[in-house]
Amino acid sequence: MDWETRAHALADQVTDPDSRWLALVARTARHLLVPRWWEVDDAGRWVLRDGPSDPEAWADAAYADRSLITRVGTLHADQAKPGDQPKGLPTSSATLPSLVVRMLRHGRLGDGLSLLDLGTGAGGLTAYACHRLGDGCVTSLDVDPYLVSAAGERLASMGHHPKMVTADATEHVPGSYDRIVCTVALTPGPGLRAVLGALEPGGRIATTLAHTSLIITGWKDRNGDVIGQVERDMAGFMLTRSGDDYPPTLAHLFALAHGGQGEETSTGRYPVVDVANAWELRSMLEVTTPGVELGYEINGRQRTAYLVHPDGSWARASAEWTDPPEVHQSGPQRLWDALERIRNRLNAEGALPLLGARVRITPDGVCHLSRGRWRASIGAL
């Protein structure tokens, strides 16, 4: 495989001509980090792809600016057999290179500074960081022992020998670091607190928050607070997890949302939207109504959105294309009403106050957001 030519083309695509990351991306044999991966076929089923058995497809996938799913539920592509059908959500991936470079830029790396790559995955960010800082400055951490082991061996085959750590970052992060760059989404509160404890005073963190696409960056002051901002940039990462897989979704509530009449029926003001892929709406919903889980279906021209919450609330909104939806809601909160309040604000003001907001993260992991007169906190018990 002529991977060098492909890696140079990828570097040209995901960096600027004067970027210090251009040469580092061009020197990284990304295909070695992802020998097998999962793809979704036309029927929506996961299909195993094996790189060495189809070198051309391997090169096309590895040197495209795309994420490659390497683990679904508890089944890693490396350990799968042809015909296996994994169940559940993706739990690991090789993140698309352009996003890896963006997160590294947000991290403000510098010579001699120690870096924690939180969320090893396939090891792509670790590889770029080793090129930039040197192996001795880089630590890569993941909750999954197999991911850490496999990435470590593949990085070693490329000549990189960073420190590889298996740990549950929601509980404890061993060591301390000048920079922390996360390619998993951290949950405000206790989950974020453990990570902040590993950040040196004067150090910088770049992360996303769970159930949002908000990239938070900030500097840790002598009091232990992290002071920064919501970047005018967005990203979607998998959530941190403590176990081998994510906890079960709120299946019983989704069942109610699918078929229940609900306590209240009304006509919605705005068309049905796939909230999970409307990143700014989704982020604001998590800020204002934390913990909502989402579903979305298309059947011909009929579109249906589902919102459920651990407190027992659920909502279903269904309509043909852009017609006003019929909305069914039940439980302590009116979840579709909460979403419509956000859409009202977006229409009235032309923007939501999230991007560019100031951030203060206290040592307990609570994120305090502010912009003008707007205030919000996430992660408070």
Secondary structure, 3 states (H helix, E strand, C coil): CCHHHHHHHHHHHHCCCCCCCHHHHHCCCHHHHCCEEEEECCCCCEEEEECCCCHHHHHHHHCCCCCEEEEECCEEHHHCCCCCCCCCCEEEEECCHHHHHHHHHHHCCCCCCCEEEECCCCCHHHHHHHHHHCHHHEEEEECCHHHHHHHHHHHHHCCCCCEEEECCCCCCCCCCEEEEEEEEEECCCHHHHHHHCCEEEEEEEEEEECCCCEEEEEEECCCCCEEEEEEEEECCCCECCCCCCCCCCCHHHHHHHHHCCCCEEEECCCCCCCHHHCHHHHHHHHHHCCCCEEEEEEECCEEEEEEECCCCCEEEEEEECCCCCEEEEECCCCHHHHHHHHHHHHHHHCCCCCCCCEEEECCCCCEEEEECCEEEEECCC
